[in-house]
Every structure is written in C-alpha cells, then in structure tokens.
Amino acid sequence: ELLRTPHQVVAADFFSGDEGRRRIAEYFYADQGDDVAQLGDAELFRLASRMIEYCLSDTDQLIEDVRGWTQDWSRLLADVSQHVPVYFVHGSKNLQFPIRDLHTIAQSNPNVHVVEAKGAAQLTLFTHGDVLQSVISKCR
C-alpha cells in the first residue's frame, strides 16, 4: 500500500504528455552514467519511453514486480543453472544493480556467466546490442 501512491503520481506525470514522459525518463536514468545524455537520441528515447510506459501502465503489477526484484533469487538461480547456462548481460556503469554483485554470484556457480558491456548502464540492451547478440550466438 505504501508504494501505490508514489507510483500512481509518477504514472500520472508520465502520461500527462511529452514533458511528463521526458521528465520521468530522465528521472529513471538520472544516476545511470551516460544514460540521460543518450536519451537525446530520438530512437533511444522512444525505446526507453515505451519500456517505462509498459511498466507504468499497470502500477499494481509494477509494485508486485518491485517486490519480486527484492527477493532472494539465489535458490532459483542455483536450480536453473544446473540445467542450462545463465548469462547476465550487464552494464559496467549500472549503479542501481552493481555488476560486482553479479560477479559475486557467478564466482559461486560455474554455470552462471556475467557478460559486461563496458561503459553501459541500464540501457545496455539498447546501446550495446552487439554484446547481447554475442551472447545469443553462444546459446544457439
């Protein structure tokens, strides 16, 4: 219940128009290295904005997702990685989810791999598609 009101306020601002979309996108990526500057690229802004739109279109689901992200996933990761390799494609400058934490997880599990996108933050999948493509190629 505590998370509902702030998420609804952010959603209302985002859906208020172009200025709201820009304001919330810049807020989401403000502490993420070069991500805010990269939002100046129209296509990258469109992709990031669509991702935020998806998240904010159902604030109740978003709150459930946030709760899920804060859970301990170590047992699930250990179980899954017994059957298939697990790859984390992650930006070296992602401050919200530091890459060092993923390296720590990978050290204790030989089937978990961290693929670092140098200089990237949260927009890694959009700004470093070549890194993602190399991982997909390994999995074929």
N, C-alpha and C positions, 0 to 999 in steps of 0.2 A: 504494500500500500504506500509506503514511504517513497518508492521510486516512481509511482504513477504520475503524480502532478508535475515534477520536473520534466519527465519525458513528454508529457502532453503539451507543456509550454514550448519545448524545443520543436515538437512536431508542428504546432500552430505557427510558429515563426517560420519554419522551413516552408510550409505550404502557403504562406501569405503572399508569395510572389518571388520574382527574381532576386531582389535584395535579400530576402529571408533565406533563400537557397544558398546564396553566396556566403552570407554571414554564418550560417550553420556549418557549411562545408569548411570554411576557414577555421571555425572553432574546433571542429572534429580533428583537423590535422595541424593545429597551431603548434604543437610541441613535437612534431614529427620531422625534424630535419628540413629538407628541401621540399616537402610535400606541398606546403601552402604556396610556394613560388610556382610549383609545377601546375597548380590549379589554374594558372593563367593560360595554359594551353586549353583551347575550347573543347577538344575531344576528351582530354583527360578530365576536365571539369564535368563534362556530360556523364562520363562513366562513373566518377566518384559520386556525383549528384544522384544518379539512378540507384546506386548502391544504398546511399543514405535514404532515399525515397522509399525503397523497399523496406528498410529497417523501421522507418517512422510511420509507415502506412498501417502498422498494427502494433501500437505501443505495448499492449498486453503481451504479445508474443515476444517483442523485443526485451521486455523485462524478464520473461522466462529464459530467454537466450542469455542474458547477462548473468542471471543466477546460475545457469548451466556452465558458463565460462569460468565461474569462480569455484567450481567443484574440483575435487581431486580426480584427475583422469588417469592417474598412473596405473591402476589395475587394468582398466580398459586398454590402455596403450600396450601394456605388457601382454595381454591376451591376444590382441590383434597382431602385434608384431611377431608372435610365434608362428603365424600362418603366412603373413605377407610382409614385405619390407614397407616401412613407413618413412616417407620423406616430408620434411618440413622445409618449404621454400620460404625464406625469411630475410627481411632487410636488415643489414648490419646497423642501420641507424633507427630501427624501430624502438622507440623509448617506452611505449606502452607495454610491449611484451618483449623485454630484452632478449637478444639472441643467446646471451650467456646461459640463460635458463634452459634453453633447448639443448645447448651443448652439454649441460649437466645431465639432462635426461638421456641423451644419446650415449654418453660415456658408460652408463649402466645397462645399456641394451644394444647389442651389436647389430640388430636389425632395424634400428632407428637411425636415420641419416638427416643431418642438417645441411642444407644447401644454402649458402649465404650469398645474397645479392648485395655486392659491395656498394655502399653509398645510398641504398634504398631504405625507405622507412615503411609506412603502412601501405603505400600504393605500389608495392613491389610487383604484384601481378600485372599491373597496367604499365609500369615503367621499365620492367625488366622481363619482358615476355620471353626473351631468348633463354633466360635461366630456367624459367618454367618449362619451356619446350625441351630443354636438355634433360630434365627430369622425366618428362613424359616419354621421351625416346628411350630412356633406360628401362622403363616399365613395360615396354612392348615385348 
